[in-house]
Structures are given as C-alpha cells and as structure tokens.
Amino acid sequence: MYTHKKSIPSVTALLPLVSGRGLRQLVVQYTDACNARCPQCSMRVTEPFKRSKLDRATVTKIIDAAAQKGVKALSLTGGEPLLYVDEIADLLKYARNMGITYTRTGTNGYLFANPQKLSYLDGVKKLAEKLADAGLYTFWISIDSVDPAVHESMRGLPGVIAGIEKALPLFHAHGIYPSANLGINRNMGGLLRQPLSGPEEFYAFYRQSFQKFYQRVIDMGFTIVNACYPMSIDDGDASGLSAVYGATNTAGITHYTAVEKALLFKALFHTIPEFRRRIRIFSPRSSLYSLMRQQINPEYGFACRGGIDYFFVNARDGNTYPCGYRGGEDLGKFWDLDLSELGRHSSCRKCDWECFRDPSEMIGPLISLFTSPYIFYRRMMRDGQFRKIWADDIKYFLACDSFDCRQPPNFAKLSLFGNTQINVTQL
C-alpha cells in the first residue's frame, strides 16, 4: 500500500513562478462513456454517440511525458472513469511513482447504488483499498441536490445517497476522505417547480440552497466539498467556445444568464464563511469575487492559464487542448508538445471552468509579483478587497492541509476562520 509522506514546500517550488510559470496541471479524459442519466451532461448514457476510451499504453505515454515536462497535477476524468476502476487505479499509482504529486479522479457514485446488496460492503472495501494503494490526492463523488430523491432521479442511480453515507466510514478507515462535488444546477436546493421572480428572490433561493447543501454533505459524513460552476453560455455568445468536453450548454438546468451567474457566485461567496470551520471548502472566494466583478469589467481578475500551464487531453482523439472548451485549438499529442514554445502571458476569460479558473486566480498574484510588478501593484496593492480575500484563501488553503484527501480535517486549524465577510452588495 502507498504510504503517504507529508510534503514540505521548498524554495525550488517557487522557481517556475520567477519565469512566469505556475504549477502545471493536466486533465486527461480517460473515457466519454458513462452509465448515468444526468440531464446536465451531454455524455449521459442516453446520448446516441460512439463512445471512446484511451488505451492504457497511450495514457502511460502521456504520464511519462507529463512527468518529464514538470506536470505536478494529473486528473483522470470521464464520462465515468470508475467504469474502468482497475485501469484508473493502476494509472494513478504509476503517476505517483513518476513523481506527479496531485493525482485525482472521481465518480458519479454508481458503485454506491443499491447498498442493500449483501456484497455491498465488500465491494466498497475493495474499492477503497485500490484507491488507497494508488496514493491518490483527491477523490470526488458527485452530489447534485440536497434532496436524495431528486439527485437519484437526475442520475438514475437508486439508493446512491444512502450508499454513499454507508461507504464514507470505510473510505475514512482506509485513509481516504472523499470530496462532495456539486455541479451547480437549478435543482440543487430541491426540485424547482416554478421560476424565480427577480434578482432578490434568485439570490435568496441559491443562498439557502448552498446552506442546505453544505449542511447535507456534512451530515452525510463528508469532510471536503467543492462546487463546479455552471458551464453555460447564452445564445449568440461571442466567446468562440467550441467544446471538446461535453459540458457547455445553452439550455437546461445548468444554464444561467450572465446576470444569474453573478448572483450565484455572490450567494456562494457569502455562504462559504458560515461553514468553513466545519468542512474543508475547496472553492476559493477570491475566484468567486473576480467572477462577480467580471460581470461589470470583463478584464477584471487574473486570466485563465489554460494552454500555458494547464492542458486537457480528449478521449475521442487523444489530442491536447488548452482546456476542454477551446476545441478549435488542437495542440496535438501531449508528448510532442514543447511547452517552452508556448506563451507565458494569459488572456482567456471565455468560460468559468473552475478546474482551471480557480487555480489561475490563486497563482496569478504570485506570478505577477515576479513577472509584472505593475500588474501586481495594481491588483494587490490598490485593490484592497481582493488582496484581503486572496490572502484569506491562502491561509485557509494551508489550514486545510492543501485539501489532501489522505488527511482528516484539522478542526483546530479550521476554527481560526470566523464568519468574516467582505461587502459586495454593490456588485
């Protein structure tokens, strides 16, 4: 079994920042096959398209290249990656052995459905043992709604919420503390039966929904929680997105207008301080603050580093893209990609994919300190609200032990974070 050794940051970890580089991240879509019926996803099992999966030799070659190119974060995603759980576990372990620190995968939870089966506990135990042996850094389980019936209806996975509750203690016993992963949607607070009237009612509904959601996953036994921002664009949007990862949409329960998204981000921004003593909340408030401000000033905040430090590999063709949403920019095979030839200055703000946007916002100030002192001064010295929020995020990140799922929460550290708010009512 993999033995976890707590890493200690070194001066060498700061060297890429001096040259305008952040921690390199690679998201590999291992498959676009899925067995769930999620209405918000175009990869759901009912969608009639030919499914693809990368072969293990290809992914091993990608991992070799990633290690050689200094990638430190690797996600194996889907579709539903745990349809191929043995392959995923072996590849995660291989990546760890190659020196990639932050290895991640997740699931729609199908393995936790029907927990009344006699073989259920043995199956969960074997899964926990495989993932613990792989030494993975992050393991997420998707939860769509505070109402179990709504979540299970959306996913088509009967009994999965009770099954997750039953499974979490077994994961904890094997040294794995999974993260509840919320894909923000209109049913997250329960089945929405009628439209919300006006901004105030919209904000109040989602404020209450986030509160209910955090309380729900705490009651289930989760100790880490994350939120995926809605990947919706309006008809006629000029962003030029051409997704290779099936999550952008112009309709449905995850579609929101720009005004609605700003209210969503505001509701989440205000809710996080209420719960961060009780559960490790992965969503950085500095990123939410910037996303809100971008509704007023599109150039506000630090741009996404997709195609600079972060990359996405598509299951269908095995090629590399700046992210899952810039499908018109095929960069070819990852092992052929010369990262030194890529630019170092980011400008993309076309989407809200938190996998790339959140770390870009967190690392942006440090990169600008070394490469663009004027930008650092303008954003960090003159923008007192952002500076305070960002510094608070860094301290909270450290108090959460960098959200390492192999460590239990340290509530003594978390207790230092009170219900501090920043006034954003003017937004």
Buried (B, 14 or more C-beta within 10 A) or exposed (E): EBEEEEEEEEEEEEEBBEEBBBBBBBBBBBBBBBBBBBBBBBBBBEEEEEBBBBEBEBBBBBBBBBBEBBBBBBBBBBBBBBBBBEBBBBBBBBBBEBEBBBBBBBBBBBBBBBBEEEEBEEBBBEBBBBBBBBBBBBBBBBBBBBBBEBBBBBBBBBBBBBBBBBBBEBBBEBBBBBBBBBBBBBBBBBEBEEEBEEEEEBBBBBBBBBBBBBBBBBEBBBBBBBBBBBBBBEEEEEBEBEBBBBBBBEEBBBBBEEEBBBBBBBBBBBBBBBBBBBBBBBBBBBBBBBBBBBBEEEEBBBBBBBBBBBBBBBBBBBBBBBBBBBBEBEBEBBBEBEBEEBEBEBEBBBBBBBBBBBBBBBBBBBBBBBBBEEBBEEBBEEBEEBBBBBEBBBEBBEBBBBBBBBBEBEEEBBEEBEEEEBEBEEB
